[in-house]
Amino acid sequence: MIPHGCRLALVGAFVCALLGGIAPRASAQVSPGPLSAAHQSLDGATQCFQCHAKAGGPAEMEGRCLACHTEIAWMKKNQRGFHARGKDPCSKCHPDHAGRDFQMIAWDGGSEQKFDHRSAGWALEGRHARADCRSCHKPEFQKGPAAPLIRKKDRAASWLGLDPACASCHKDPHAGALGADCMRCHGLDGWKPAPKFDHAKTSYALTGGHARVECAKCHTTTTLVKQWGADGAPIPVYKPVPHVECNSCHSDPHTGRFGTACAKCHTTAGFIVVNKGSFDHDKTRYPLRGRHAAVACERCHDPKTGFGPKPAFASCGACHRDAHAGLATLAGKPADCAACHVVDGFTPSTFTVTQHGTSVYPLAGRHTTVECAKCHTHRVAGDPAAAALGSARVAMRPPHDRCVACHADPHGGQLTARPDHGACESCHAVASFKPSTFGAKEHATLKLALSGRHAAIACAACHGAARAGLAPPLGAANAGKAGFVFALGETECVTCHQDPHRGRFAAGGARARKDGCVACHALAAFRPSTFDAAAHAGSGFALDGAHRATPCLACHASLKVAPPASTLLLAAAGARALPLDDAPATCEGCHQDPHGGQFATRKDKGACASCHGVETFTPASRFDHGRDTAFKLDGAHARAACAACHRRTRDSDGATRVHYRPTPVACESCHASVPVPPSGGKSSRSGDDAGPLMLFVHREAAHGATIH
């Protein structure tokens, strides 16, 4: 028998076929029955396709269900809850069209109390297993991410929206101080006690007497509690609880005299138990430092009387004898040990350079870095002088009026004849023995003033007992530890440097010069020479024109030989000689005749200077065609290019040169005569019947000859 709803659907399909013709599917159908109260807004023949698909089957219909039930769509997507675990279509568990009172949820076993909560992904354990379903599934606990997506007006009718976090249902009595994971300390069978909590795993393990104290004794103190419950009882504070110092909980019986670090002396076993090894002497009026920290307590305190009366400590002398027998004074009065020493050790002394400045011998320069023991020497036991120096046996007042009181003369007495008897400070400073303070200014008072390179070279280059490039000076055997000879007789250039000109410019030489080497060379450097063009005029060959820019070695071939690395006598032995007498004095001595001897028969024998100047070879600035030749250039000849008459030809030696001599001077030598008949058989000149007009053309010209 066909149910009533089905019959209505068949009738509806038949009517649609009659009215609109036979079609693959109808655009509206007759409902098989009214929808449940939850879906009644979709009831009616025209609303079918809000849920039912025209094509695609159950999969498309399920998508339409989830488009409306967004809270379930979220849970399926995020793998949360019961719906995320099943793959059946919605219609299998939630059929409809069974009337307004039809219940859309069919519980296994017939009621929600028999629902297996494990299928929702969260098993009910402990006290949760005994709780009523609606005691948890109620609107005030709907705090999960899916809760805002619930479309039911009556939120109490929804089973969704809960979150597994404890704080979503339970109030945190710790106000978040201990984190959100309650299960780290508590179980599901009850809030108290916290079976998983271990105080030893916190930052403060309970030991000694603390292990027997009730929790409330520490967590409900008046210094911690800031809130009270409705019953007036204090709400415990579990974190943060100050515990670094004991005075966070205990009053200080010492009233702050020893600070707050009680554990340095006391233990948790009891206040009267004192740890002597960790007693902080810094809290007393005499903190132990340096060597004192290693001294046994019994050396200063009497253990028989509970460490007895406090020992005196105002001065070192209260315990220690004066190791310097009263010789260590400040401002004429004996000083306490602490003025120069520290408790870390008797040596080194802490008497500073600044403090030494108040003594009769202030320290300066290198003396500020010298060890005290270098001057304040230590006498060995048994030395007769040590008896008066105290147990330290240190000379506190060494002699200091002269440098030689401490330092030996490094110059072997060479300077004792000076007015200052060779006092070290005349040439040296306490900042450093080297370099000497005797500089070029002071050297100028001697026989040889230092200038140029001489002022820059090291003193040892001249005064050293072993001089590089020079023979040892006289008196080198008495140079002393420093290896310096001061009395030198070498004041002329040639006493140290080789003369490359072999005496040519020295006094008595072929080209003697008044000032010797410095006439052509400077003291700043031997090269380049200071012998310039102006000085060259006195050599018999003045440098003019282009010769001014010509390098010296272009004329003086001897300069092309590489110079020695050093001019010192030993280093330059066997070096080149530079007589500088090898430069020719005529043009032909340096320059080749470009004219091939064409002018050799002239009176001047073809001297270059007759036609050319020294500024440049071309043009020939001194040549005058009317004066220097037998053919004066007039008229059109004055405008003719030189090459028109003086052609470049090949000589018998095969060289190509411009031909200047001999050059013909007759017109016919360069021009040919060509008769020109008059127009109409008559002369073009008016008034006569003269002969034909003659034109002169160059012999070399062809068509289009130039008319002269």
C-alpha positions as CSV (number, residue, x, y, z in Angstrom):
1,M,0.0,0.0,0.0
2,I,1.4,3.4,-1.0
3,P,1.7,5.9,1.9
4,H,-0.3,9.1,1.9
5,G,2.7,11.3,1.3
6,C,3.9,9.2,-1.5
7,R,0.6,9.3,-3.2
8,L,0.5,13.1,-3.1
9,A,3.9,13.2,-4.7
10,L,2.8,10.9,-7.5
11,V,-0.3,13.0,-8.1
12,G,1.8,16.2,-8.2
13,A,4.2,14.8,-10.7
14,F,1.3,13.6,-12.9
15,V,-0.4,17.1,-12.9
16,C,2.9,18.8,-13.8
17,A,3.2,16.4,-16.8
18,L,-0.3,17.3,-18.1
19,L,0.1,21.1,-17.7
20,G,3.6,21.6,-18.9
21,G,4.3,18.7,-21.1
22,I,6.5,15.7,-20.3
23,A,9.9,17.0,-19.0
24,P,12.9,15.2,-17.5
25,R,12.2,16.5,-14.0
26,A,9.5,18.7,-12.5
27,S,10.3,22.3,-11.3
28,A,8.0,21.7,-8.3
29,Q,6.6,18.7,-6.6
30,V,4.0,17.8,-4.0
31,S,5.5,17.3,-0.6
32,P,5.4,13.8,0.9
33,G,4.6,15.3,4.3
34,P,5.0,18.4,6.5
35,L,8.5,19.2,7.7
36,S,9.6,19.2,11.4
37,A,9.2,22.3,13.5
38,A,12.9,23.1,13.0
39,H,12.5,23.3,9.1
40,Q,8.9,24.5,8.9
41,S,10.0,27.8,7.2
42,L,11.0,25.6,4.2
43,D,7.6,23.9,4.0
44,G,5.7,24.2,0.7
45,A,6.0,22.8,-2.8
46,T,8.1,25.7,-4.1
47,Q,10.8,25.3,-1.4
48,C,11.9,21.8,-2.2
49,F,15.1,22.7,-3.9
50,Q,16.3,24.7,-0.9
51,C,17.4,21.3,0.5
52,H,16.9,18.8,-2.3
53,A,19.2,18.8,-5.3
54,K,18.0,18.8,-8.9
55,A,21.1,16.7,-9.8
56,G,24.1,15.5,-7.9
57,G,22.4,13.2,-5.4
58,P,23.1,13.0,-1.6
59,A,26.5,14.7,-1.8
60,E,25.0,17.9,-3.1
61,M,22.2,17.7,-0.7
62,E,24.6,17.3,2.2
63,G,26.5,20.4,1.1
64,R,23.2,22.4,1.3
65,C,22.7,21.1,4.8
66,L,26.1,22.2,5.9
67,A,25.6,25.6,4.2
68,C,22.8,26.2,6.6
69,H,24.2,24.4,9.7
70,T,27.5,26.2,9.7
71,E,28.4,25.1,13.3
72,I,28.4,21.5,12.1
73,A,30.3,22.5,9.0
74,W,33.0,24.1,11.2
75,M,33.3,21.0,13.4
76,K,33.6,18.6,10.4
77,K,36.3,20.8,8.9
78,N,38.3,21.1,12.1
79,Q,37.8,17.4,13.0
80,R,35.9,18.2,16.2
81,G,33.0,16.4,17.8
82,F,30.6,13.6,16.8
83,H,29.9,14.8,13.2
84,A,33.6,14.8,12.3
85,R,33.9,11.1,12.8
86,G,31.1,9.8,10.5
87,K,30.9,9.7,6.7
88,D,27.2,8.9,6.3
89,P,25.0,11.6,4.7
90,C,22.9,13.8,7.0
91,S,19.6,12.3,5.9
92,K,20.6,8.9,7.3
93,C,20.4,10.1,10.8
94,H,18.1,13.1,10.3
95,P,15.1,12.2,8.1
96,D,12.3,14.7,7.7
97,H,8.7,15.2,6.2
98,A,7.3,13.3,9.2
99,G,5.3,16.1,10.8
100,R,5.9,19.1,13.0
101,D,6.4,17.0,16.2
102,F,9.0,14.7,14.6
103,Q,12.3,14.6,16.5
104,M,15.3,15.1,14.2
105,I,17.7,13.3,16.5
106,A,17.4,9.5,17.1
107,W,19.5,8.7,20.2
108,D,21.1,5.3,20.4
109,G,19.3,3.4,23.2
110,G,16.5,5.9,23.1
111,S,17.8,8.8,25.2
112,E,20.7,11.2,25.4
113,Q,21.8,9.6,28.8
114,K,22.7,6.4,26.9
115,F,24.8,8.2,24.3
116,D,28.4,7.0,24.1
117,H,30.3,10.2,24.7
118,R,33.5,8.7,23.3
119,S,32.1,8.9,19.8
120,A,32.2,12.7,20.3
121,G,35.9,12.6,20.8
122,W,35.9,13.3,24.5
123,A,35.3,10.3,26.9
124,L,33.6,11.1,30.2
125,E,35.7,10.0,33.1
126,G,35.7,10.6,36.9
127,R,33.1,13.0,38.1
128,H,32.2,13.9,34.5
129,A,30.8,10.4,34.0
130,R,28.3,11.0,36.8
131,A,27.2,14.4,35.7
132,D,23.8,15.0,34.0
133,C,24.1,15.9,30.3
134,R,22.3,19.2,30.6
135,S,24.5,20.3,33.5
136,C,27.3,20.7,30.9
137,H,25.3,21.3,27.6
138,K,23.8,24.6,28.4
139,P,24.2,28.1,26.9
140,E,26.5,29.6,29.5
141,F,29.1,26.9,28.7
142,Q,28.8,27.3,24.9
143,K,32.2,29.1,24.6
144,G,33.9,27.0,21.8
145,P,34.7,28.4,18.3
146,A,31.5,26.8,16.9
147,A,29.2,28.5,19.4
148,P,28.8,31.8,17.5
149,L,27.7,29.7,14.4
150,I,24.7,28.1,16.1
151,R,21.5,29.3,14.4
152,K,19.0,28.0,16.9
153,K,17.1,30.6,18.7
154,D,16.8,28.4,21.7
155,R,20.5,27.8,22.5
156,A,19.6,25.4,25.3
157,A,18.3,23.0,22.6
158,S,21.7,22.7,21.0
159,W,24.3,20.1,22.0
160,L,27.1,21.9,20.3
161,G,29.4,24.8,21.2
162,L,31.3,23.3,24.1
163,D,35.1,23.3,24.4
164,P,37.3,20.7,26.1
165,A,39.3,23.2,28.0
166,C,38.7,23.2,31.8
167,A,38.3,26.9,32.0
168,S,35.4,26.9,29.6
169,C,33.2,25.3,32.3
170,H,35.1,25.8,35.5
171,K,36.3,29.0,37.2
172,D,40.1,29.1,37.6
173,P,40.7,29.7,41.3
174,H,44.3,30.5,40.4
175,A,43.3,33.4,38.1
176,G,45.6,32.1,35.3
177,A,48.7,32.3,37.4
178,L,49.5,28.6,37.0
179,G,48.5,28.3,33.3
180,A,45.5,26.8,31.6
181,D,46.5,23.1,31.9
182,C,44.6,22.1,35.1
183,M,45.5,18.4,34.5
184,R,49.1,19.0,35.3
185,C,48.2,19.1,39.0
186,H,44.5,17.9,39.3
187,G,42.6,14.8,38.4
188,L,39.0,14.2,37.2
189,D,37.9,12.6,40.4
190,G,38.0,15.8,42.4
191,W,39.6,19.2,42.6
192,K,41.2,18.5,46.0
193,P,43.7,17.2,46.7
194,A,46.0,17.9,43.6
195,P,47.5,14.4,43.2
196,K,49.8,15.3,40.4
197,F,51.4,18.3,42.1
198,D,55.0,18.0,43.3
199,H,56.4,21.0,45.1
200,A,59.9,19.7,44.4
201,K,59.4,20.5,40.7
202,T,58.7,24.1,41.4
203,S,61.5,26.7,41.8
204,Y,61.3,26.2,45.6
205,A,61.5,22.7,46.9
206,L,60.3,22.2,50.4
207,T,63.0,20.9,52.7
208,G,63.6,20.7,56.5
209,G,60.9,22.4,58.5
210,H,59.2,23.7,55.4
211,A,58.1,20.2,54.4
212,R,55.9,20.0,57.5
213,V,54.2,23.4,57.1
214,E,50.5,23.5,55.9
215,C,50.0,25.0,52.5
216,A,47.8,27.8,53.8
217,K,50.6,29.0,56.1
218,C,52.5,30.2,53.0
219,H,49.8,30.8,50.4
220,T,47.4,32.9,52.6
221,T,49.8,35.3,54.3
222,T,48.7,38.9,54.6
223,T,51.6,40.0,52.4
224,L,50.3,37.9,49.5
225,V,46.5,37.9,49.7
226,K,44.7,40.6,47.8
227,Q,41.2,39.1,47.5
228,W,38.7,37.4,49.9
229,G,35.8,35.1,49.2
230,A,32.2,35.7,50.0
231,D,32.7,34.0,53.3
232,G,35.5,36.4,54.2
233,A,38.2,33.7,53.8
234,P,41.3,34.8,52.0
235,I,41.8,33.5,48.5
236,P,45.1,31.7,48.4
237,V,47.9,33.0,46.1
238,Y,50.0,30.3,44.5
239,K,52.0,32.3,41.9
240,P,53.9,34.4,42.2
241,V,55.0,33.7,45.7
242,P,58.3,35.5,46.8
243,H,60.7,32.9,48.1
244,V,64.3,34.1,47.2
245,E,64.8,35.6,50.6
246,C,63.6,34.2,53.9
247,N,62.3,37.6,55.1
248,S,59.5,37.2,52.5
249,C,57.8,35.0,55.1
250,H,59.9,35.4,58.3
251,S,60.7,38.4,60.4
252,D,64.4,39.3,60.7
253,P,65.6,38.9,64.3
254,H,68.8,40.7,63.3
255,T,66.8,43.8,62.2
256,G,68.7,44.0,59.0
257,R,72.2,44.0,60.4
258,F,73.3,41.0,58.3
259,G,71.1,41.7,55.3
260,T,68.4,39.5,53.9
261,A,70.4,36.4,52.8
262,C,69.5,34.3,55.9
263,A,70.5,31.0,54.1
264,K,74.1,32.1,54.1
265,C,74.2,31.3,57.8
266,H,71.0,29.3,58.6
267,T,69.4,26.2,57.1
268,T,65.8,25.0,56.8
269,A,66.5,22.4,59.6
270,G,66.0,25.2,62.1
271,F,67.0,28.8,62.8
272,I,69.4,27.9,65.6
273,V,71.4,25.6,63.2
274,V,74.1,27.9,61.8
275,N,76.4,26.9,58.9
276,K,79.8,28.4,59.9
277,G,81.3,27.7,56.5
278,S,78.9,30.0,54.8
279,F,78.9,32.8,57.3
280,D,79.2,36.1,55.5
281,H,81.9,38.2,57.2
282,D,81.1,41.0,54.9
283,K,78.1,41.8,57.1
284,T,80.3,42.6,60.0
285,R,82.2,45.8,60.5
286,Y,85.4,44.2,59.0
287,P,84.7,42.3,55.8
288,L,87.4,39.7,55.0
289,R,89.3,40.4,51.8
290,G,92.3,38.9,50.0
291,R,94.6,36.9,52.2
292,H,92.4,37.5,55.2
293,A,89.7,35.4,53.7
294,A,91.9,32.3,53.9
295,V,92.9,32.8,57.5
296,A,91.4,30.4,60.0
297,C,88.8,31.9,62.3
298,E,90.8,30.8,65.3
299,R,93.8,33.1,64.3
300,C,91.7,36.1,65.1
301,H,88.9,34.8,67.3
302,D,89.0,32.7,70.4
303,P,86.9,29.5,69.8
304,K,86.9,28.6,73.5
305,T,84.7,31.6,74.4
306,G,82.4,31.5,71.4
307,F,84.9,33.5,69.4
308,G,85.3,35.8,72.4
309,P,85.6,39.6,72.2
310,K,85.8,41.2,68.8
311,P,89.5,41.8,67.8
312,A,90.8,45.3,67.0
313,F,90.9,46.1,63.3
314,A,91.2,49.8,62.9
315,S,94.7,49.7,61.6
316,C,97.1,47.0,60.2
317,G,99.4,47.6,63.1
318,A,96.9,46.2,65.5
319,C,97.8,42.8,64.2
320,H,101.0,43.2,62.1
321,R,104.4,44.6,62.9
322,D,106.0,47.4,60.7
323,A,108.0,45.5,58.0
324,H,110.0,48.7,57.1
325,A,111.2,49.6,60.6
326,G,109.6,53.1,60.4
327,L,111.4,54.0,57.1
328,A,108.1,54.0,55.1
329,T,106.8,57.5,55.7
330,L,104.3,59.9,54.2
331,A,104.8,63.6,54.8
332,G,107.5,62.7,57.3
333,K,105.3,60.4,59.4
334,P,105.3,56.6,59.5
335,A,102.5,55.3,57.3
336,D,100.1,52.4,58.1
337,C,100.5,49.3,55.8
338,A,97.2,50.1,54.0
339,A,98.7,53.2,52.6
340,C,100.9,51.2,50.2
341,H,99.7,47.6,50.4
342,V,96.4,45.6,50.1
343,V,95.1,42.5,51.7
344,D,95.5,40.5,48.5
345,G,99.3,40.3,49.2
346,F,102.2,42.4,50.5
347,T,103.6,42.7,46.9
348,P,103.2,44.5,44.7
349,S,102.8,47.8,46.5
350,T,99.8,50.0,45.7
351,F,101.9,53.1,46.1
352,T,101.0,54.8,42.8
353,V,103.0,57.0,40.5
354,T,100.7,59.9,41.5
355,Q,101.6,59.4,45.1
356,H,105.2,59.2,44.2
357,G,104.9,62.7,42.8
358,T,104.6,63.9,46.4
359,S,108.0,62.5,47.2
360,V,111.4,64.1,46.7
361,Y,111.7,62.3,43.4
362,P,108.5,62.4,41.3
363,L,108.3,59.7,38.6
364,A,108.0,60.7,35.0
365,G,108.4,59.1,31.5
366,R,109.7,55.6,31.5
367,H,110.3,55.7,35.2
368,T,106.5,55.5,35.7
369,T,106.6,51.9,34.2
370,V,109.6,50.6,36.0
371,E,109.0,48.0,38.7
372,C,109.4,49.3,42.2
373,A,112.0,46.6,43.0
374,K,114.3,47.9,40.2
375,C,115.0,51.0,42.4
376,H,113.9,49.9,45.8
377,T,116.2,46.9,46.0
378,H,115.7,43.9,48.3
379,R,118.7,43.0,50.5
380,V,119.4,39.4,51.2
381,A,119.4,38.1,54.7
382,G,122.8,38.5,56.3
383,D,123.6,41.7,54.4
384,P,124.9,44.2,57.1
385,A,122.8,47.0,55.5
386,A,119.6,44.8,55.8
387,A,119.4,45.0,59.6
388,A,118.2,48.6,59.5
389,L,115.6,48.0,56.8
390,G,113.1,46.0,58.8
391,S,111.8,42.5,58.1
392,A,111.0,43.4,54.5
393,R,114.7,44.3,53.8
394,V,113.8,46.9,51.1
395,A,115.8,50.1,50.5
396,M,113.1,52.8,50.8
397,R,115.3,55.8,50.0
398,P,117.7,55.0,47.1
399,P,120.0,57.7,45.7
400,H,118.4,59.7,42.8
401,D,120.2,63.1,42.4
402,R,122.0,62.0,39.1
403,C,121.2,59.5,36.3
404,V,124.5,57.8,36.8
405,A,123.4,57.0,40.3
406,C,121.4,54.2,38.7
407,H,122.5,54.1,35.1
408,A,126.0,53.4,33.6
409,D,127.3,56.0,31.1
410,P,126.5,54.3,27.7
411,H,128.9,56.6,25.8
412,G,132.1,55.6,27.6
413,G,132.9,59.0,29.0
414,Q,133.2,60.8,25.6
415,L,131.1,63.7,26.8
416,T,132.6,64.3,30.3
417,A,134.6,67.3,29.0
418,R,131.4,69.2,28.3
419,P,130.3,72.0,30.7
420,D,127.5,69.7,32.0
421,H,129.9,66.8,32.3
422,G,127.9,64.8,29.9
423,A,124.6,64.9,31.9
424,C,122.2,62.4,30.4
425,E,119.3,64.9,30.5
426,S,121.1,67.2,28.1
427,C,120.4,64.8,25.2
428,H,117.8,62.3,26.6
429,A,114.4,62.4,28.2
430,V,112.9,60.2,30.9
431,A,110.1,59.3,28.4
432,S,112.6,57.1,26.5
433,F,116.4,57.0,26.0
434,K,115.8,56.9,22.3
435,P,115.4,59.0,20.2
436,S,117.8,61.6,21.6
437,T,116.5,65.1,22.2
438,F,119.7,66.4,20.5
439,G,118.1,67.4,17.2
440,A,118.9,69.5,14.1
441,K,118.6,72.7,16.1
442,E,121.2,71.7,18.6
443,H,123.4,70.2,15.8
444,A,123.5,73.6,14.1
445,T,125.7,74.8,17.0
446,L,128.4,72.4,15.9
447,K,130.7,72.3,12.8
448,L,128.0,70.8,10.5
449,A,124.5,72.1,10.5
450,L,121.9,69.4,9.5
451,S,119.5,70.2,6.7
452,G,117.7,68.4,3.9
453,R,118.2,64.6,4.0
454,H,120.9,65.0,6.7
455,A,118.2,66.2,9.1
456,A,116.1,63.1,8.4
457,I,118.6,60.3,8.6
458,A,119.2,58.4,11.8
459,C,122.1,59.6,14.0
460,A,123.7,56.2,13.8
461,A,124.2,56.6,10.0
462,C,127.0,59.1,10.8
463,H,127.9,58.5,14.5
464,G,127.4,54.8,14.7
465,A,130.5,52.7,15.4
466,A,129.3,50.3,12.6
467,R,128.0,52.6,9.8
468,A,126.4,51.1,6.7
469,G,128.2,52.2,3.5
470,L,131.0,53.9,5.4
471,A,134.2,52.9,7.2
472,P,134.0,53.0,11.0
473,P,134.8,56.4,12.4
474,L,138.0,57.2,14.3
475,G,137.5,56.4,18.0
476,A,135.0,53.6,17.4
477,A,136.8,51.4,20.0
478,N,135.7,53.9,22.7
479,A,132.1,54.2,21.5
480,G,130.7,52.8,24.7
481,K,127.6,50.5,25.2
482,A,125.5,52.8,22.9
483,G,128.0,52.4,20.1
484,F,128.2,56.1,19.2
485,V,131.3,58.2,18.3
486,F,130.6,62.0,18.7
487,A,133.8,63.7,17.6
488,L,133.8,63.3,13.8
489,G,136.0,65.2,11.3
490,E,133.8,64.5,8.3
491,T,132.2,67.8,7.2
492,E,132.8,67.7,3.3
493,C,130.5,65.9,1.0
494,V,133.3,63.8,-0.5
495,T,134.3,62.5,2.9
496,C,131.1,60.4,3.0
497,H,129.8,60.4,-0.6
498,Q,131.5,59.3,-3.8
499,D,132.1,62.1,-6.4
500,P,130.7,60.7,-9.7
501,H,132.3,63.6,-11.6
502,R,135.8,62.5,-10.5
503,G,136.8,66.0,-9.3
504,R,135.9,67.8,-12.5
505,F,133.8,70.4,-10.7
506,A,135.8,70.4,-7.5
507,A,138.4,73.1,-6.6
508,G,141.3,72.7,-9.1
509,G,139.1,70.7,-11.5
510,A,138.5,71.3,-15.2
511,R,135.2,73.0,-14.5
512,A,135.7,74.0,-10.8
513,R,132.7,75.5,-9.1
514,K,132.9,77.7,-6.1
515,D,130.4,75.8,-3.8
516,G,131.4,72.3,-5.0
517,C,128.6,69.7,-4.9
518,V,125.9,72.1,-3.6
519,A,126.4,74.2,-6.7
520,C,124.5,71.7,-8.7
521,H,122.8,69.5,-6.0
522,A,120.6,70.1,-3.0
523,L,120.8,68.5,0.4
524,A,117.2,67.3,0.2
525,A,118.2,64.8,-2.6
526,F,121.1,64.2,-4.9
527,R,118.7,63.7,-7.8
528,P,117.4,65.6,-9.7
529,S,120.2,68.1,-10.1
530,T,119.6,71.8,-9.4
531,F,121.7,72.7,-12.5
532,D,118.9,74.3,-14.6
533,A,118.8,76.1,-18.0
534,A,120.0,79.4,-16.6
535,A,123.1,77.7,-15.2
536,H,123.6,75.8,-18.5
537,A,124.3,79.1,-20.2
538,G,127.6,79.3,-18.4
539,S,128.6,75.8,-19.7
540,G,129.3,77.1,-23.2
541,F,126.0,75.8,-24.6
542,A,122.9,77.8,-23.7
543,L,119.6,75.9,-23.6
544,D,117.0,77.8,-25.7
545,G,113.7,77.0,-27.3
546,A,113.0,73.3,-27.6
547,H,116.3,72.5,-25.9
548,R,114.8,73.6,-22.6
549,A,112.4,70.6,-22.7
550,T,115.0,68.1,-23.7
551,P,116.0,65.7,-20.9
552,C,119.6,65.8,-19.9
553,L,120.3,62.2,-20.8
554,A,119.3,63.0,-24.5
555,C,122.6,64.8,-24.9
556,H,124.7,63.4,-22.0
557,A,124.8,59.7,-22.8
558,S,126.6,58.8,-19.6
559,L,123.5,59.6,-17.7
560,K,121.8,56.5,-19.2
561,V,123.8,54.2,-17.0
562,A,121.8,53.2,-13.9
563,P,122.9,55.2,-10.8
564,P,124.1,53.3,-7.7
565,A,121.6,52.5,-4.9
566,S,123.6,54.6,-2.5
567,T,126.2,57.3,-2.9
568,L,128.1,56.4,0.3
569,L,131.8,55.6,-0.3
570,L,131.7,51.9,0.4
571,A,128.2,51.3,-1.1
572,A,129.0,53.2,-4.4
573,A,132.5,51.8,-5.0
574,G,133.0,51.1,-8.7
575,A,129.9,53.1,-9.7
576,R,129.6,55.0,-13.0
577,A,131.6,58.1,-13.7
578,L,129.7,61.2,-14.9
579,P,132.3,63.7,-16.5
580,L,129.4,65.4,-18.4
581,D,131.8,66.4,-21.2
582,D,130.3,64.1,-23.7
583,A,127.6,66.4,-25.2
584,P,128.2,67.8,-28.7
585,A,128.1,71.6,-29.2
586,T,126.7,71.7,-32.8
587,C,123.3,70.7,-34.3
588,E,125.0,68.1,-36.5
589,G,126.3,66.5,-33.3
590,C,122.8,65.4,-32.3
591,H,120.6,65.9,-35.4
592,Q,120.8,64.2,-38.8
593,D,120.8,66.5,-41.9
594,P,117.4,66.1,-43.4
595,H,118.5,67.8,-46.7
596,G,121.1,65.3,-47.6
597,G,124.0,67.8,-47.9
598,Q,122.2,70.1,-50.5
599,F,123.5,73.2,-48.6
600,A,127.0,72.0,-47.9
601,T,128.5,74.3,-50.6
602,R,127.1,77.4,-49.0
603,K,129.4,79.7,-47.3
604,D,128.0,78.6,-43.9
605,K,128.5,75.0,-44.9
606,G,124.8,74.3,-44.5
607,A,124.6,75.4,-40.9
608,C,121.1,74.6,-39.5
609,A,120.9,77.9,-37.6
610,S,121.0,79.8,-40.9
611,C,117.4,78.8,-41.7
612,H,116.0,77.2,-38.5
613,G,115.4,78.4,-35.0
614,V,115.7,76.5,-31.7
615,E,111.9,76.8,-31.0
616,T,110.9,74.3,-33.7
617,F,112.4,72.9,-37.0
618,T,109.4,73.8,-39.1
619,P,108.7,76.3,-40.4
620,A,112.2,77.6,-41.1
621,S,111.8,80.8,-39.2
622,R,115.1,82.3,-40.2
623,F,115.0,81.6,-44.0
624,D,114.2,84.6,-46.3
625,H,113.7,83.6,-50.0
626,G,114.6,87.0,-51.3
627,R,117.7,87.4,-49.2
628,D,119.0,83.9,-49.1
629,T,118.4,82.8,-52.7
630,A,119.0,84.1,-56.2
631,F,115.2,84.1,-57.0
632,K,113.0,86.6,-55.3
633,L,109.4,85.6,-54.9
634,D,107.1,88.3,-56.4
635,G,103.6,88.4,-57.8
636,A,102.0,85.0,-58.2
637,H,105.2,83.4,-57.1
638,A,104.7,84.8,-53.6
639,R,101.5,83.0,-53.3
640,A,102.7,79.7,-54.7
641,A,103.2,76.8,-52.3
642,C,106.8,75.8,-51.7
643,A,106.0,72.3,-52.9
644,A,104.9,73.6,-56.3
645,C,108.6,74.3,-57.1
646,H,110.5,72.2,-54.6
647,R,109.2,68.7,-55.2
648,R,110.0,65.6,-53.2
649,T,112.3,63.4,-55.2
650,R,114.4,60.2,-54.7
651,D,118.1,60.7,-54.4
652,S,120.8,58.5,-55.7
653,D,121.1,57.0,-52.2
654,G,117.5,55.9,-52.4
655,A,116.3,58.4,-49.8
656,T,113.3,60.6,-50.5
657,R,113.9,64.3,-49.8
658,V,112.6,67.7,-50.8
659,H,114.8,69.1,-53.6
660,Y,116.0,72.6,-52.9
661,R,119.2,73.0,-54.9
662,P,119.8,73.5,-57.7
663,T,116.5,75.0,-58.8
664,P,116.1,76.7,-62.2
665,V,115.1,80.3,-62.2
666,A,114.1,80.8,-65.9
667,C,110.4,80.8,-66.6
668,E,110.8,78.3,-69.4
669,S,112.2,75.9,-66.8
670,C,108.9,75.6,-65.1
671,H,106.4,77.0,-67.7
672,A,105.7,76.0,-71.4
673,S,104.5,78.7,-74.0
674,V,101.3,77.9,-75.9
675,P,100.2,80.2,-78.8
676,V,96.5,81.2,-78.7
677,P,95.0,82.3,-82.0
678,P,92.9,85.5,-82.0
679,S,89.1,85.3,-82.3
680,G,88.0,85.4,-86.0
681,G,91.6,85.2,-87.2
682,K,92.4,88.6,-85.6
683,S,94.1,89.6,-82.5
684,S,91.8,90.2,-79.6
685,R,93.7,93.3,-78.7
686,S,91.8,96.3,-80.1
687,G,93.4,98.7,-82.5
688,D,96.2,96.6,-83.9
689,D,96.9,93.4,-85.8
690,A,99.6,92.1,-83.5
691,G,100.9,88.5,-83.4
692,P,99.2,85.7,-81.5
693,L,98.9,85.9,-77.7
694,M,101.2,83.6,-75.8
695,L,100.1,81.7,-72.6
696,F,102.5,80.0,-70.2
697,V,101.5,76.8,-68.5
698,H,103.3,74.4,-66.3
699,R,105.2,71.8,-68.1
700,E,103.9,69.2,-65.7
701,A,100.3,70.2,-66.2
702,A,98.0,68.3,-68.5
703,H,94.4,69.2,-69.2
704,G,93.2,72.3,-67.4
705,A,96.7,73.7,-66.9
706,T,97.1,76.7,-64.6
707,I,97.6,79.9,-66.6
708,H,100.5,82.2,-65.5
